[in-house]
């Protein structure tokens, strides 16, 4: 048994939790841990936005300087941007602010536990626990965590058991990620989620041009605000395409590229170029990758590689 109540093997008991800082990720995880019975005793918050999130999402939690947050924590969550993580860890190590045998978990996707080495040398239990989820800063973030997978990296079986137990307690699914595979794990998630947003926003922009001025009587006019008619047209199609891709893999690919319809693809490139050359460039790049997966004809590849 550790001094922080980890009994019956490695499963964590109720822990006092500190969070650095009260951003979108930190407050979502803090709220989820409180729902699971842990107590978020302190968090750090510098900006007005983070202070507001702390007040609204963790109302019983004290806002304190980082060193004081660490000193009070049995479980310390470092939920800062990747670029800030090394200096934060170095500062905590130089001041020896973290209690011996505390659990320290960062939420960076790209990093494993190696980055925590300055603190590990001081006797902490290092964890990398990354929620594979996007965050808005609102209450739905905590709800979404209960359906999310978390990439967990630890130093040993005890650490893995602690990390996995914490994830399971808040309703997520723990997934082991090897230390040397963290960058690739993070690249895959960024490629899928971030580029999906760009793809959808580009498709919406082109569809707005196609539909503008054709609204039916009583239908709202097409404008620049999200969640309008263009989005409603795309939503069921995109949802079905995503579901098919996840369920059926490459066989889910449909459309002119999959059919090898060179004329349709060339027309798409022409009309998209008229709307926005950058959207057309994105279409070309993604269509080329789709064509490579589909084993497309040399004619279609020539069009997409702009060799004609």
N, C-alpha and C positions, 0 to 999 in steps of 0.2 A: 504494500500500500504506500502511495506517495503522500506527501504532506498536503496534497490538494484533493484528497478523497477519491483517488482512482482505485476502486476496490473491485473484488471479484474478477481479477484479471485486469485487462486494459480498458474496460468500458468506463467512460467518464461519468462521474456523479454530477450533482448540481455544482456548477462552477461560477465563480465571480469573473465576469468578462469585461475586458477593456477593449475599446475600438479606436484605432487611429487610421482614418479619420471618419467624420460623419458625412461621407459622400453618399452617392447613390448605392454603391455596393455595401459599404459598411453599415448603413442604417437598415438596409434590407436584411442583411445577415443578422444584425443585432436584434431586430424585431422577431426574426424567425427563431433565434436562440432563446429569446424570452418566452415565446410561445411554448417552447419545449421544456421550460422550467428553469433555465439558467438565468442569472441576474446580470444585466449589463450595468455595472456600477459607475463607469466613467467612459467618456469619449472625448476626443479632441475635435475642435471645430474652429476654423479660422475665418472663413468667408461668411458673409451674411447668409448665403444660400445654405451652407452646411450647418450654421447655427439654427436656421429655420427648420431644416430637416431633423436636427437633434431634438428640438422642442416638440415637433409634431409627431415624430415617429418613435422617439425614445424619451417620452416626457418625464420619466422618473430618473433619468440618467444625468449625472453631473457632467458639465463641460469643464474640462481641466486641461492644463498643459500636458504635453506628451509624456514627460517623465513621470508625472503624477498618475496618469492613466496606467502606465506600465507598472508602477509600484503597487497598485491596488489589484492587479490582475492575476488570476490563476490561469486564465486563457486570454491571451493577447492577440487580437486580430489586427493585422497590418493591411488595411484596405486603401492603399494609396496608389497613384499611377506608377507604372513600371519604372519610369525615369527617376522617381523620387525614392524608390525603395532602397537602393544602396546607401544613400546618405542618411536615411532614417535609421537603418540598421547600424550603421557606423556610429551614429550619435547615441543610440541606446546602449551599444556595447561600451563606448568610451565613458559613459556616465554610470555604467553598471546599474541601470534603472530597472531592469527586469529581474524579478525574484528568481532565485535558484529553483530549478525544476519546474518552472512555469511552462505551459504549452504556448508556443508562439507559432501562429499560422498566418501566412500571407495569402492574398487572393490573386496573385499574378498568374496569368496563364502561361506566359513564356518562361517563367523561372521555376526551378525546383527548389530543393532545400539547400543547395550549395550556397546560395546567396545569403543564407542565415548563419553561415559558419562562424562569424564573429560572436554571435550570441550562443551558438551551439557549444563553443569552447567554454562558455561560462555556465554550462549545465542546464540549458533549456531543452525542451523537447521540440524539435523543429518539424513543421508541417507546411506543405503547400496544398491549399484547398481552393481550387478555382471553379466557380460556378459557370457552367457553359450556358450562359443566359445573357441577354441584353437588358439593361436597366434604364428606367425612365425617371426615377426619383419619386415615384408615387407608390401608393399602397399595393398596386398590383404586382410590384416587384417581389414582395414577400410571398404572395400567393404563387407566383410563377416558380419560386424556388422549390416548392413542394413537388413540381413535376420536372425539375431539372436534374441533369447529371452533373457531378462534380469531379474534376480531375484531381486525384489525391496522390501526392508523393510524400514518402516518409523515409526515415533512416533505417527502420527495422520493423519487425512484425508488431511490436508493441505500438509504435507510432502509427502504423497503418490501421491497427484496430481502433485506436483513439480517433483518428480522422474519419474512418468509415462509420464509427458509432455516432459522431457528431453530425455527419451528413444524414444518416438514417433518422436521427432524432428530429430533424427539421423537415423530413419527408422527401429528401432528395435521394438520388441513386449514386453511390460512390463508384468511381471507375479508377483503377490503378493506372498511373502514368509513370513510366520509367524516367529517372532523372535526365538521361541523355536524350529522351524523346520529347521533353517539354517544348522546345522550340517548334518541332514539327507538329505536335498536338495543337499548339497555339496558331500556327500558320493555317492549318486545316480549318479551324473554327473561324478565323478571321476571313479566310477566302470564302467560306460558305455564307456567313452572316453579313459581313460588311458589304461584300460585292452584291449580295442579293438586294440590299437596300438601294444601291446605285442602279442596278438593273430595273427594279420596280419603278423608281422615280423617273428614270428615262422613259420607260414604257408609258407611264402616266402622262408625261409631258407630250409625247407624240400623239397619244390617243386624244388628249384635250384638243389638239389642233384638228384632228380628224372629225371630231364631234361638234366642235363649237359652231353655234348658229343653227344647229339641227335639233335643238331641244324640243320635246313635245309640249303641248299645252299643259301648263301646271307643273312642268318639270323645272327644277332650279337651273339657272343659267350656269354654264361651265365657267369657272374662274380659276384662280391660282391657289385657293385654299384647299387643303387636303380633305379627304373623306367625302368627295363629291361624286358626280356621275361616272367619271372615268375610273375612279377607284372601285366603284360598285360593279362596273363591267368586268374589271380585271380580277376582282377578289375571288369569285368561284373558280375561274380558270386557273389562277395561280395556286390556290389552295389544292386543287385537284392535281396540278402538275407536281407540286412539292410532295404530296402524299404518294403519287405514283412513283416518283423518283426514289423516295425512301423505301417503298415497299417492293419495287420491281427493278431498281437499278437502271442500267443503260437501256434496257428494253422499253423504258417509259418514254424515250425520246420520240417525239412526233413532229409533224410540220414539214415545211419545204426542204429543209436541210436533210432530214432523215429520209425523205422521199427522193432526194437527189434532183429536185426541181430547180435547175440553174436559172431559168428565166424568172421565176418568182423571187429568188434570192437577189438577183440583179435589180429587179424592180424595187424590192424593199430598200436596197442600198441607195437607189436613186431618190426615192421619195423621202427617206430619212435624212439624206444629205440636204434636201431642200428645207427641212425643218430645223436641223441642227447638225452640222458636220461631226460634232463630238459624239452625238447619239449614234450616228451612222458608223463612226469608228468603233464604238463599243459593240454594236451589232455585228460588225465585220469580225472583230476579234473573237467574240463568243461563238459566232457561226462557224468560224474556222475550227475552233476546238470541238464543236459538235460534229462537224464534218469528219474530223480525224477519228472521233469515237465511232461514227457511223460507217466508216470506210467508204467515204464519198468518192465520186468519179473524179478523174483528173480535171475535167471541165469545170466542175464546181469548185475544186480546190484552186484552180487558176483564177476564178473570179474573186474568191475570198482572199487570196494572196496578192490580188491586184496585179496579176501578170498579163492581163489582157488589154 
